[in-house]
Amino acid sequence: MPRNLVIVESPAKAKTIEQYLGSDYRVVSSFGHIRDLPDRTLGVDVENGFLPQYTVSAEKKDVVSKLKKEAAAAETVWLASDEDREGEAIAWHLLDVLKPKIPVHRMVFHEITPEAIRHAAESTRDLDMQLVDAQETRRLIDRLYGFEVSPVLW
């Protein structure tokens, strides 16, 4: 059983990256975001500091269940979603939902080559909460004021 679990956003990336890292690594996909604001309600507590009320959608429950099992069998989790604000938010949601009791590393790379992946594994960093906050703010504004405001914010 591989000791390291690497979670990326896409299944295509997972297959390639697993080949580069070797047998001590299991690379799986989160298939993008694992949770979001609920579909049928506002999902934002406007009375208490605009707190978001995230939920795991029915479509993602199996993915989350699989990721929890994989994390439970690992010794280390590597969050390797993209380095932009969406990727950073995906990593934060994974951390928040999976609640691993093992070491967690944030791994970022700009290309999928053996050298870039090895370098990323050797130079991890902390989660960038400013990017997480930026994505969350953007999502809440989209929800509260609609997509017509988004072009103005861009």
N, C-alpha and C positions, 0 to 999 in steps of 0.2 A: 504494500500500500504506500503510495507517495506521501511524504511528510509535509509537503508544501502545497497549499491550494492557492491557485492564482485565478482571480475572477476578472474577466474582461467583459466588454459590452456585447460583442458579436461572436457567434459560433465559428465564423470563418477565421477570425483572429485566433480563437482558442486552438483550433487544429494546428495552425502554423506555429504559434508560440510554444505549444507543448513540445513540438519537435525540436525546437531550439534549446529548451531548458533541460530536457533529459528526464530520466525515470524518477527522480526525487520530486518531480512537480506534476501535479494534476491541474490542467487548465480547463476551466469551464466558463460558460457564458451566462450573464444575467439577462440577456436579451433586452438590453437597455434598462430603463427605469423599472424598479420592482414595485414602486408604490407611487401614488399621486393623490391629489385631492379627489374626493368622491364625485361620481358623475351626477348624482341626482340632488345634491344639496350644495349650498355655498361652499362648505368645507373650510370656512375661515371664521374663527370666533372673534367677531368685530367688537364684542364687549370686553374682551380680555387681551388687549394688545395685538389683535389681529393674528392670533395663533393659528397656524394651519392644522388641519385635522386629516392627516394622511391615512390612506387605507391601501391595503394590498388588494388589487382587483382579482376577480375570480380567475381571469386568464393567467395571472402571475402566481397564484397559490402553489401550483405544482413546482414552478421554478424556485420559489422561496423554500419550499419543503426540501427539494433536492439540494439546494445550496446549504441549508442547515445541516443536512446529513453529511455532505462533503466536508463542511467546516468541523463538524464533530469528530471526524476521522483524521483530521490534519493536526500538525503541530504548529503550523504557522499559516496565516492567511495573508495574501498579497492582493491588494485592491489595485487593479491595473486598468481602470477605465480611462477615457481620454482626459487630457489635461485642461480642457476648457471648462466653463462653469457647469455645463450639463454633466460632463464626466465626473467632475468633483462632487456634484450633488448625488450622482449615482453611487459613488464610493461612500459618501456619508450615509445615504439611505441603507446601503448594504451593511455598514457598520452598526447602524441603529437597529435594524431589524434582526440581523444575525446574532448580535451581541456575543461575539466570540470571546471565550475565556483563555485564549491563546494569543501570542504576539501577532500584531497586525502591522503590515507595512504598506505604505502608499508608493506604488511603482508607476512611473510615467515614462513614455517613450514617444518619439516623433516619427519613427519608421519601424517597420517590422523586418529587421534583419538580425542575424545571429549576434552581431556586435552590439547593436542598439539594445536588444533585449538583455543581453548579459550586463551591459553598462547600467541599464535601468534597475536590474536586480541588485547591483552593487551600490547604487546611489539612491536609495529610497529617501522619502521626505515625509513630513507630517501632512495631514489633510489641510488644505488651504480653506479655512472657514470663511474668508472674505469672498472667495468664489462661490462657496455654498450659499452664503447669505445673498449674494448677487442673483443667483439662480432662483432662490426662494422668493426674493422680493419681486423679481420679474414674473414668476408664476402667480403670486398673489395679486399683483396688479392686473395681470391678464384675467384672472378670475373675477376680481372685484369690478373692473371697469371695462372689460371686454377687449377683444383683439383690435378694435379701432384705435385704441390708445398706443398700441405697440409700435407702429411706425414712427410716432412722435418721439418715443423713448429711444428708438434706434438712432 
